[in-house]
């Protein structure tokens, strides 16, 4: 409020400059706030990574191998809560040539990604993508209920997300 009152008596040029400074600060803090956490797990060699936000749900992870001669594991953890949470949609990783990278996830933790990278300088792009054909819409509740007239048994069902036909769950040990 005080800042606004002080600006009223200033020239248009000063007000425009202050507006641009504030706008730049807001846009910069918003762009960097959604950066995922990137690390090289269980690693103490010469390779490092740099992380840069490209757009809202697209991040560049640059591998700088140094003198490393072996493949390097890169782990990315996307923000899943708060104002800058990534959407729970398909997330893909591609290299600088646009080739899809095989990514491992830990169970149902969609926001934790892990992949092996060869020991060479490379940019990887982690991005949220909309599935081909767009997002499916769940039918209204009336269309999701079946009732057996003789027994009165009611069954509620739902469509699989994104038009998928089935799901596969593999469990090991005591899971």
C-alpha positions as CSV (number, residue, x, y, z in Angstrom):
1,X,0.0,0.0,0.0
2,X,2.8,2.4,0.9
3,X,4.7,1.6,-2.3
4,X,1.5,2.3,-4.3
5,X,1.0,5.7,-2.6
6,X,4.6,6.6,-3.2
7,X,4.3,5.7,-6.9
8,X,1.4,8.0,-7.5
9,X,3.6,11.1,-7.4
10,X,6.4,9.7,-9.5
11,X,6.8,10.0,-13.3
12,X,5.5,7.3,-15.7
13,X,9.0,6.2,-16.5
14,X,9.9,5.4,-12.8
15,X,6.5,3.6,-12.4
16,X,7.1,1.5,-15.5
17,X,10.6,0.6,-14.3
18,X,9.4,-0.5,-10.9
19,X,6.5,-2.4,-12.4
20,X,9.0,-4.3,-14.7
21,X,11.3,-5.1,-11.8
22,X,8.4,-6.5,-9.7
23,X,7.0,-8.4,-12.7
24,X,10.4,-9.9,-13.4
25,X,10.8,-10.9,-9.7
26,X,7.3,-12.6,-9.7
27,X,7.9,-14.4,-13.0
28,X,11.4,-15.5,-12.0
29,X,10.4,-16.8,-8.6
30,X,7.4,-18.6,-10.1
31,X,9.5,-20.3,-12.8
32,X,12.2,-21.5,-10.4
33,X,9.8,-22.6,-7.6
34,X,8.7,-25.7,-9.5
35,X,12.2,-27.2,-10.0
36,X,12.3,-30.9,-9.1
37,X,15.0,-32.3,-6.9
38,X,17.8,-33.9,-9.0
39,X,20.6,-36.0,-7.6
40,X,23.1,-38.7,-8.5
41,X,22.2,-41.3,-5.8
42,X,25.0,-43.3,-4.1
43,X,27.6,-41.5,-6.2
44,X,30.7,-39.7,-5.3
45,X,32.5,-39.4,-8.7
46,X,33.4,-36.5,-10.9
47,X,30.0,-36.3,-12.7
48,X,27.5,-33.5,-11.8
49,X,24.1,-32.3,-12.9
50,X,22.6,-28.9,-13.6
51,X,18.9,-28.3,-13.5
52,X,16.9,-25.6,-15.3
53,X,13.2,-24.9,-15.6
54,X,12.3,-24.5,-19.3
55,X,8.5,-24.0,-18.8
56,X,5.9,-24.8,-16.2
57,X,6.1,-28.6,-16.3
58,X,9.3,-29.0,-18.3
59,X,12.8,-29.2,-16.8
60,X,16.2,-29.7,-18.4
61,X,18.6,-31.9,-16.5
62,X,22.2,-31.5,-17.9
63,X,24.7,-34.3,-17.1
64,X,28.3,-33.1,-17.0
65,X,30.3,-36.3,-16.8
66,X,33.8,-34.9,-16.1
67,X,36.2,-37.8,-16.3
68,X,33.5,-40.4,-15.5
69,X,33.7,-43.6,-17.6
70,X,30.8,-45.6,-16.2
71,X,27.0,-45.0,-16.6
72,X,25.5,-42.7,-14.1
73,X,22.1,-43.0,-12.3
74,X,20.1,-39.8,-12.3
75,X,17.2,-39.5,-9.8
76,X,14.5,-36.9,-10.2
77,X,11.8,-36.2,-7.6
78,X,9.0,-34.0,-8.8
79,X,7.1,-31.7,-6.5
80,X,3.8,-33.4,-5.8
81,X,2.2,-31.1,-3.2
82,X,1.7,-27.4,-2.8
83,X,1.4,-24.6,-5.2
84,X,4.0,-25.9,-7.6
85,X,2.9,-29.6,-7.6
86,X,3.3,-31.3,-11.0
87,X,0.1,-32.9,-12.3
88,X,-0.5,-36.6,-11.9
89,X,-0.3,-37.2,-15.6
90,X,2.1,-39.0,-17.8
91,X,5.6,-37.7,-17.2
92,X,8.3,-38.6,-19.8
93,X,12.1,-38.1,-20.1
94,X,13.7,-37.4,-23.5
95,X,17.2,-36.8,-24.5
96,X,18.4,-33.8,-26.6
97,X,17.5,-35.6,-29.8
98,X,13.9,-36.2,-28.6
99,X,14.5,-39.9,-28.0
100,X,12.4,-41.3,-25.1
101,X,14.5,-42.6,-22.1
102,X,13.5,-45.7,-20.2
103,X,12.6,-44.5,-16.7
104,X,12.2,-46.6,-13.5
105,X,9.7,-45.7,-10.9
106,X,9.5,-47.0,-7.3
107,X,6.0,-48.6,-7.1
108,X,3.2,-46.2,-7.1
109,X,5.4,-43.2,-6.6
110,X,4.8,-41.6,-10.0
111,X,6.8,-38.5,-9.0
112,X,10.1,-40.3,-8.4
113,X,12.0,-41.0,-11.6
114,X,15.3,-42.9,-12.0
115,X,17.3,-43.6,-15.2
116,X,20.8,-44.7,-16.3
117,X,22.8,-42.2,-18.4
118,X,25.9,-42.9,-20.4
119,X,29.0,-41.1,-19.3
120,X,28.7,-38.3,-21.8
121,X,27.5,-34.7,-21.7
122,X,23.8,-34.7,-22.5
123,X,20.6,-32.8,-21.8
124,X,17.5,-34.7,-20.6
125,X,14.1,-33.1,-20.6
126,X,11.6,-34.2,-17.9
127,X,8.1,-33.1,-18.9
128,X,4.4,-33.7,-18.1
129,X,2.6,-34.7,-21.2
130,X,-1.1,-35.1,-22.1
131,X,-1.9,-38.6,-23.4
132,X,-2.8,-39.0,-27.1
133,X,-6.5,-38.3,-27.5
134,X,-6.6,-36.1,-24.4
135,X,-7.8,-36.9,-20.9
136,X,-10.9,-39.2,-20.6
137,X,-13.9,-38.0,-18.6
138,X,-15.6,-40.2,-16.1
139,X,-19.2,-40.9,-17.0
140,X,-21.9,-39.6,-14.7
141,X,-22.8,-41.7,-11.6
142,X,-26.1,-42.9,-13.1
143,X,-24.2,-44.5,-16.0
144,X,-21.7,-46.2,-13.6
145,X,-24.2,-48.2,-11.5
146,X,-25.7,-51.7,-12.4
147,X,-28.5,-53.1,-10.3
148,X,-29.7,-56.7,-10.4
149,X,-33.5,-56.5,-10.2
150,X,-34.0,-59.9,-8.5
151,X,-31.5,-59.6,-5.7
152,X,-31.2,-55.8,-5.5
153,X,-27.4,-56.1,-5.7
154,X,-25.8,-52.9,-6.9
155,X,-22.4,-52.7,-8.7
156,X,-20.6,-49.4,-9.3
157,X,-17.9,-49.3,-11.9
158,X,-15.6,-46.7,-13.4
159,X,-13.7,-46.4,-16.7
160,X,-10.0,-46.8,-16.6
161,X,-8.2,-43.4,-16.8
162,X,-7.2,-42.1,-20.2
163,X,-9.3,-44.7,-22.1
164,X,-7.0,-47.6,-21.0
165,X,-8.5,-51.1,-21.1
166,X,-6.9,-52.7,-18.1
167,X,-4.2,-52.4,-15.4
168,X,-1.4,-54.7,-14.4
169,X,-0.1,-54.9,-10.9
170,X,3.0,-57.0,-10.0
171,X,3.7,-57.6,-6.3
172,X,6.6,-59.3,-4.7
173,X,7.3,-60.6,-1.2
174,X,4.7,-59.6,1.3
175,X,3.2,-56.8,-0.7
